[in-house]
Amino acid sequence: MTQRQLGSRGLMVSAVGIGCMGMTDVYGPADVDESIATIHRALEVGVTFFDTADVYGGGRNEELVGKALRPFRAAALIATKFGHVRAADGKSVVVNGRPEYVKRACDASLRRLGVEVIDLYYLHRVDPDTPIEETIGAMADLIRVGKVRYLGLSEAAPATIRRAHRTHPIAALQTEYSLWTRDCEQEVLAICRDLGIGFVAYCPLGRGFLAGAVRSVDELAPGDRRRVHPRFSPENLSRNLAIVDGLHEMARAKGCTLAQLVLAWVLARGQDIVPIPGVKRRSHLEENLRAPDISFSAADLAALDRIAPPGVAAGARYPEDAMQGLNR
């Protein structure tokens, strides 16, 4: 697995990382043993970048990732996030970026992960009630005491990114990016490049949809979170299938799978972009890791732009309440 430099702060990671959220009951039933085996196999083939968050599985995701990586700590770069807090009803999520909360959240993540330092610590969502300078200032204190190595943001607005970076250098910005989610191309990518901030693309496979994994909402398990995402509603799904159908022809011509094709497209958008496809099975991991070997001609890229131009997807990428937390 080749390495990429994530931003200008010297952070080196594997060209493809792993999003671990799905390993704990988000997209159907979890299989802890298979998830741990997947992480171990990823390490064997050179993956070094593993992404989790304190809110995933109510902390169980961090515990799983920590358990899997603890014997191989020196070989792994662990990224986790804070700021999403479950409300009293256990269902809704509130955002907390207050300075006094930052240290508590970090200490809790360190305990669950079973590590002494977090390599990359993200603010999961920007708290509209707390100046970003205060949140980032508290996060920078974690670096000074040796609990965190690098700071990151997730789904932040361009102006917020600049303000945060002035407070303390931001190593990476994590934002959804794929052939059906290209919003970041308008401003965010340019700002990251201007400031030397690495770009981490989550959901590069469109939550499995662009990989051809879902053709009907009835295929999703009852508790699968995609059931509440607008793009997976029956009326939108039928329209969005035209994107997948259009990609099949190029995948056949390239001799690759849909997952490999769409992941290779994200990799081709720049050497400063690192995708973290969600995986929980070794078979999917092995499939994804062939994507860096796929190259595109200018004609190929133009064809992909015709199939999936910016704004092509039917439906918002999150339910309405979650959309309000983006681009702050």
C-alpha positions in Angstrom: 0.0 0.0 0.0 1.4 3.3 -1.0 1.5 6.3 1.4 0.2 9.8 1.0 1.0 12.9 2.9 -2.1 14.2 4.6 -1.6 18.0 4.6 1.6 19.9 5.1 2.2 19.0 8.8 4.2 15.8 8.0 1.3 13.3 8.6 1.8 10.2 6.5 -0.9 7.6 6.0 -1.8 4.8 3.7 -3.4 6.0 0.4 -6.6 4.2 1.4 -7.7 4.1 5.0 -10.6 2.3 6.8 -13.8 3.8 8.1 -14.8 1.7 11.1 -18.2 3.0 11.8 -20.1 0.2 10.2 -18.4 -2.4 12.5 -20.9 -1.6 15.2 -24.6 -1.9 14.1 -25.0 0.9 11.7 -25.5 -0.8 8.4 -27.0 -4.1 9.6 -25.8 -6.6 12.2 -22.3 -6.4 13.5 -19.8 -9.2 13.6 -17.0 -8.3 16.0 -14.7 -11.2 15.2 -14.9 -10.5 11.5 -14.3 -6.8 12.1 -11.2 -7.4 14.1 -10.0 -9.9 11.5 -10.5 -7.2 8.9 -8.5 -4.7 10.8 -5.7 -7.2 11.3 -5.7 -8.1 7.6 -5.6 -4.4 6.7 -2.5 -4.0 8.8 -0.9 -7.0 7.0 -1.3 -5.4 3.6 -0.1 -2.0 4.7 -3.2 0.0 5.7 -2.2 2.4 8.5 -5.1 4.8 8.8 -8.2 3.8 10.9 -11.1 6.1 11.6 -13.6 5.9 14.4 -15.6 8.3 16.7 -16.8 8.4 20.2 -20.5 8.5 19.1 -20.3 5.3 17.0 -22.0 2.5 18.8 -22.1 4.6 21.9 -18.4 4.2 22.4 -18.3 0.5 21.4 -16.7 1.3 18.1 -13.7 2.9 19.8 -13.4 -0.1 22.1 -13.4 -2.5 19.1 -10.8 -0.5 17.2 -8.7 -0.2 20.3 -8.8 -3.9 21.0 -7.9 -4.8 17.5 -5.0 -2.3 17.2 -3.5 -2.5 20.7 -1.0 -5.2 19.9 0.1 -3.3 16.7 -0.1 0.3 18.0 3.2 1.4 16.4 1.9 0.4 12.9 -1.4 2.2 13.1 -2.6 5.8 12.9 -5.8 6.2 14.9 -8.2 9.0 14.1 -11.3 9.6 16.3 -13.8 12.3 16.6 -15.8 14.1 19.4 -18.6 16.6 19.6 -21.6 14.5 18.8 -23.4 13.7 22.0 -26.4 11.5 22.4 -29.4 13.4 23.9 -31.4 12.2 26.9 -33.8 10.3 24.6 -30.9 8.2 23.3 -31.9 8.8 19.7 -31.2 12.4 18.8 -27.7 13.9 18.8 -26.6 17.3 20.0 -23.3 19.1 19.3 -20.9 20.1 22.1 -17.7 22.0 21.3 -17.4 23.8 24.6 -13.8 23.9 25.9 -14.6 22.2 29.2 -16.1 19.3 27.3 -13.1 18.8 25.0 -10.8 17.4 27.7 -13.5 15.1 29.1 -14.3 13.7 25.7 -10.6 13.1 24.9 -9.9 11.3 28.2 -13.0 9.1 27.6 -11.8 8.2 24.1 -8.3 7.4 25.3 -9.7 5.0 27.9 -12.0 3.3 25.3 -9.2 3.0 22.8 -6.7 1.9 25.4 -4.0 4.2 24.1 -1.9 7.0 25.5 -2.2 9.4 22.6 -4.7 9.9 19.7 -2.9 10.5 16.4 -5.6 12.6 14.8 -8.4 14.2 16.8 -11.4 15.7 14.9 -14.2 18.0 15.9 -17.0 15.9 14.6 -19.4 18.8 13.9 -18.9 22.5 14.6 -20.8 23.8 17.6 -22.8 26.8 16.5 -23.0 28.1 20.1 -19.3 28.0 20.7 -16.7 30.1 18.8 -14.5 27.8 16.9 -11.4 29.5 18.3 -12.4 28.4 21.8 -13.0 24.8 20.7 -9.7 24.6 18.7 -7.8 26.3 21.5 -8.9 23.6 23.9 -8.0 20.9 21.4 -4.6 22.5 21.0 -4.1 22.2 24.8 -4.4 18.4 24.3 -1.4 18.5 21.9 0.6 20.5 24.5 0.0 17.8 27.2 0.7 14.9 24.8 -2.7 13.4 24.5 -3.2 14.3 20.8 -0.7 14.6 17.9 -2.8 16.4 15.1 -6.0 18.2 14.9 -8.8 17.9 12.4 -12.3 19.2 11.5 -15.3 17.4 10.0 -17.9 19.0 7.7 -16.8 22.6 8.5 -17.6 25.6 6.4 -14.9 27.5 4.5 -14.8 30.5 6.8 -14.7 28.2 9.9 -11.8 26.3 8.4 -9.8 29.5 8.0 -10.6 30.7 11.6 -9.7 27.3 13.1 -6.5 27.1 11.2 -5.5 30.6 12.4 -6.0 29.4 16.0 -3.9 26.2 15.5 -2.8 24.4 12.4 -5.4 21.9 11.2 -3.9 18.8 9.7 -6.9 17.3 8.0 -10.5 18.0 7.1 -12.9 15.1 6.9 -15.9 15.5 4.5 -18.1 13.3 2.5 -16.8 13.0 -1.1 -17.8 10.6 -3.8 -19.2 10.5 -7.3 -22.6 11.4 -6.0 -21.5 13.9 -3.3 -19.2 16.5 -4.9 -20.2 19.6 -2.9 -16.7 20.1 -1.5 -15.4 20.8 -5.0 -17.0 24.3 -4.9 -14.8 25.8 -2.2 -13.6 23.4 0.5 -11.0 21.6 -1.5 -9.4 24.8 -2.7 -9.2 26.2 0.8 -7.7 23.0 2.1 -5.0 23.1 -0.6 -4.4 26.8 0.1 -3.8 26.2 3.8 -2.0 22.9 3.4 -4.8 20.9 5.1 -5.2 17.2 4.0 -8.6 16.0 2.8 -10.1 12.8 4.2 -13.0 11.6 2.0 -15.5 9.6 4.0 -18.3 7.5 2.4 -16.4 7.4 -1.0 -18.5 4.5 -2.0 -21.8 6.3 -1.2 -22.6 4.1 1.8 -22.3 1.1 -0.5 -24.7 2.4 -3.1 -22.1 3.3 -5.7 -20.6 -0.1 -5.3 -23.9 -1.7 -6.4 -24.7 -3.0 -3.0 -28.2 -1.6 -2.8 -30.9 -1.7 -5.5 -33.9 -1.7 -3.3 -34.6 -0.4 0.2 -36.1 -3.8 1.0 -32.6 -5.2 0.8 -31.6 -3.2 3.9 -31.8 -4.7 7.4 -34.6 -3.3 9.6 -32.1 -1.3 11.7 -29.9 -0.1 8.8 -29.5 3.6 9.1 -29.6 4.1 5.4 -33.4 3.5 5.6 -33.8 7.1 6.9 -31.4 8.7 4.4 -33.3 10.5 1.7 -31.2 9.2 -1.1 -32.3 5.7 -0.2 -36.0 6.4 -0.1 -37.9 4.4 -2.8 -38.6 7.4 -5.0 -35.0 8.7 -4.9 -33.4 5.3 -5.1 -35.0 4.5 -8.4 -33.6 7.7 -9.9 -30.2 7.3 -8.3 -29.8 3.8 -9.8 -29.2 5.5 -13.2 -25.8 6.6 -11.8 -24.9 3.1 -10.9 -26.1 1.7 -14.2 -24.0 4.3 -16.0 -20.9 3.3 -14.1 -21.2 -0.4 -14.9 -20.1 0.0 -18.5 -16.8 1.7 -17.5 -16.1 -0.8 -14.8 -16.5 -3.6 -17.3 -14.1 -1.8 -19.7 -11.6 -1.3 -16.9 -11.9 -4.9 -15.8 -12.7 -3.8 -12.2 -15.7 -3.8 -9.8 -17.9 -0.8 -9.2 -16.3 -0.3 -5.8 -12.8 -0.2 -7.3 -13.9 2.2 -10.0 -15.5 4.8 -7.7 -12.8 4.6 -5.1 -10.1 5.0 -7.8 -12.0 8.1 -9.0 -11.6 9.7 -5.5 -7.9 8.8 -5.4 -7.5 10.4 -8.8 -8.9 13.8 -7.6 -5.5 14.6 -5.9 -2.6 13.2 -4.0 -3.7 15.2 -1.0 -7.0 13.2 -0.8 -7.2 10.0 1.3 -10.5 8.0 1.1 -11.6 6.0 4.1 -14.2 3.5 2.7 -16.2 1.8 5.4 -15.5 -1.9 5.6 -16.4 -4.6 8.1 -15.5 -7.7 6.0 -12.1 -8.9 4.7 -13.6 -9.6 1.3 -14.6 -5.9 0.9 -11.2 -4.8 2.1 -9.4 -6.9 -0.4 -11.6 -5.6 -3.2 -11.0 -1.9 -2.2 -7.3 -2.3 -2.0 -7.0 -2.9 -5.7 -8.4 0.6 -6.5 -5.0 2.4 -6.4 -3.9 0.3 -9.4 -6.6 1.7 -11.6 -5.8 4.7 -13.8 -7.9 7.0 -15.8 -7.4 8.8 -19.1 -8.7 12.3 -19.6 -11.5 10.8 -21.7 -12.4 8.4 -18.8 -12.6 11.3 -16.4 -14.8 13.3 -18.8 -17.1 10.2 -19.2 -17.4 9.9 -15.4 -18.3 13.6 -15.2 -21.1 13.0 -17.7 -22.4 10.0 -15.7 -22.1 11.7 -12.3 -21.8 15.5 -12.6 -22.0 17.6 -9.4 -25.5 17.7 -8.0 -26.6 14.5 -9.8 -28.0 12.7 -6.8 -31.6 12.7 -6.0 -32.2 13.5 -2.3 -30.2 15.1 0.4 -27.3 13.1 1.8 -28.6 13.2 5.4 -32.0 13.5 7.0 -33.0 17.1 7.6 -31.9 17.4 11.2 -28.4 16.1 10.4 -28.1 18.3 7.3 -28.4 21.3 9.7 -25.1 20.3 11.3 -23.1 20.5 8.0 -21.1 23.4 6.6 -21.1 25.5 9.8 
